[in-house]
Amino acid sequence: MKIMGLLGGMSWESTAEYYRILNQETARRRGGLASTPLLLRSVDFQEAHNYLEQEEWATIAAHLGWLGRGLRLAGADFLVICTNTMHRVAEEIALAAELPLLHIGDATLEYVRGQGMDRVGLLGTIPTMEQPFLRERLAQGGVETLVPDEKDRALLHHAIFQELCKGIFKESSRNEFVRISNELARNGAQSVIMGCTEIPLLLRPDDVDVPLVDTTRVHALAALDRAGIVDPEKGK
């Protein structure tokens, strides 16, 4: 069995979801009192967010890479970055940490293709929606990505950082996320990727006219597979 090293705290709200999903699923897969062997390094998200707002990506990569090295020295076999946005510099982080990376985009692509979909909508922070690090990964696997218009991208970004990352869940914001998701569906999206690990804390599966892809859950389950915690139901 391999030990996963989690870089979390971005935000702690979604990192708590990773921890819950990993351990609940490990218990389901292995039975008894089984829980997930893992290492977690949680960051001060205010510091990371300041760098993000200033687009100091090299600083983010260097800092998270340094923390990743600590996980490697503590015994981690591979790296899991518990946020979509910081995958903007995922390769640089993994290189600095000297650890194999389980990329959230790869896990999402495998899930989407497994569902037979080739056109998806994407919700997330402005970097996730506007920069190519996730969309290009999906495109390489034959999946086209639709994003909201500029005004709605700004609305989503604001709600994520000023509400969801602080544990604030407003019905008015849920309504906006639903509206934007359904517009993507009307434009041809077969599903909508919740490309920010806080969004599944707000949206419910039956809120939207098409399936929602929970990247937190997809990434966590892929991490268990990588660790060798086998799902006995797979292949049945």
N, C-alpha and C positions, 0 to 999 in steps of 0.2 A: 504494500500500500504506500502511495506517495503522500507527502505532506504538502498541502497548499499553503501559500503565504498570501494573505489578504492585505492589500493597501486600502484602508477604509477611512471613515470619518468625513466623506465628501458626498453627502452629509451623513451624520450619524443616524439619521432617520432611516435612510435606505440601507446603511451597513447593518443595522439591527435586523432588517428584513433578510439580508443575505444570511446572517447567523441563524435566524429562525428557520428559513427554508432549508439550509444545509443540514441542520440537526434534525428537523422533522423528517426530511427525506432519508437521511441516514438511518434513522430509527425504523422507518417503513421498509427500507431495503434490507436491513440486517437484523431487525427484530430486537427484542429484549431491551436492554438499557443502552444500546449503541448510540454514540454521538460522533461528531465529525472531528478527527484529529486535524487541527489547523493552527496556524500562527496568524495573529492579527496585529497590524501596526496602524493605529488610528491617528490622523493628523489634526492639527488645528485648522478647521476649514476657513476661518476668517482670513488667516494668512494666505492660504491657497487661493481663496476667492479674490483677494487683493491683487495677486499676481495675474489671475485670469482676467480681471477687468482691465488691467494694464497691458494685456496680451504679452506678458513676459513668459513665453512658453519655455524658453531655454532654462529659466530659473526654476519653473515648475518641474521640468524633466530632471534637472540636477538634484533637486531636493527629494523628489519621489524616488529617483534612482538610488540615492544614498540610503533612504529608508528601506528600499528593496534589498540592498546589500545586507542590511541588518537582518532581514528575514532569511536571506540565504545562509548567513553565518549562524543563525539560530536553528537551521535545519530544514528550511523550506525547499521543496523540490521543483516547484513551479509557482508562477506569480499570477494573482488575480487582482486586477484593478477594479474596485467596486464602485465604478462610476463610468458613464458613457463619455462625458466631456473630456476627462483627462486622457482618454485614448487618443486624443489629438497628438500626444507625444508618447504613445505606448511603446513604440520600438526603441526610442531613446531611453526610456525608463528601464526596459528589459535589458538593454545593452549595458547600462550602468550597473544594474543589479546583478548581471551575469546569471540570469535565470530565464528559463523558457517561459513564455507568456501565453496564457489562454486569453485570446483577444475576444472581447464581447461581440465584435462584428462577425467573427467566424462562427461563434455559437449561434448568433441570430440568423446568419445566412443558412446554416445547416437546418435550423428549425423551420424557417420560411420555405425553403426548398422542399423540406420533408412534408410540408402541408400542400405542396403543389402550386405555390404562388410565385408569380414573377413580376408583380407590380404592387408596391406597398406605399403607404403614407408614412411619414416620419415626423414625430413630435419630439421636441427636446429643447436644449438651450440653443442660443444663437450659434455658437461654434459647431455644435453637433448638426444643426440643420443647414448651415451655410458652408462649412468647410468640408472637404472631400473625404476625410479619414474614415467615415462610416459608409457614406454613399458609394464611394469607389470600391470598397470591399464587397458591398452587395452587388454592384454592377459587374464585378469580375466573376461573380457566380450566376450572372444572368438575371439579376433582379433589378428592375427599374424603381427608382425612389421619387416620390412626389413630396414636396414640402409646402407648407402654408405660404401665403403672401407675406410681404415685409411687415405690414402692420400686425398681423397675427403672430409672426415670429417674435416680434418685440413683446407682445402680450404674454406669450408663453414663457419667454425668458424671465420677465419680471415676476410672474406668478411663481415660477420655480424657486427663484432665489429669495423673494420677499415673503413667500407664504410656505410652500411645501417643505423647503429645507429647514424651516423654523417650526414645523409641525402644525401649521395653520392650514385648515382645509375648509374653504368657503364654498357654499353651494353655487354662488355666482360664478366662481372660477370653474367649478365642475361644468356648469352649463356652457361656458366659453370653450373649454377643452372638448366637450361633446360636439358643439357646433363646428369647430374647426375639423375635428375628426370626420364628421359626416360630410363636410364639404370635400375632403380628400376622397372619401368613398364615392361621392357623386362624380368626381373627376376620374374615377377608374381604379382607385386603390382597392385591392382585394382584402387587405388587412391594414391595420395601422400599428406601426411599431412605437411603443412607448419608450422612446430613445433617451430617456432620463430616468434614473433608477428611483426617483421620487414619484413619478407620475402614477405608477400602480397603487400608490397610497391614496390617490384621489379618484381615479376612474375605476368603475366596476365593469366586469366583462359584458354585462347586458346594457351598458349605457349607450353603445355605439352600434350603428347599422351593420358593421363588418367586424370580424374577429380582431381583438386587441392582442398584440404580441408583447408580453411582459419580459423585458430584457433582463430584469433582475433575476427572475425565476429561471429563464433560459440559461443565463450565464452560470448561476449557482448549480443547476443540474449538470451542466457540462463539466463544471469543476469536479463534481463527484465522480463522473465517468472517468475524467483524467486521473483522479486519485486512485481509481481501481475499486471504488465502492459501487459494486455492480447492481443494476436494477433487475431483480428477478423476473419482472413483468416484460422486459424488452424481448422482442422476438417471438412472443407468444401469439 
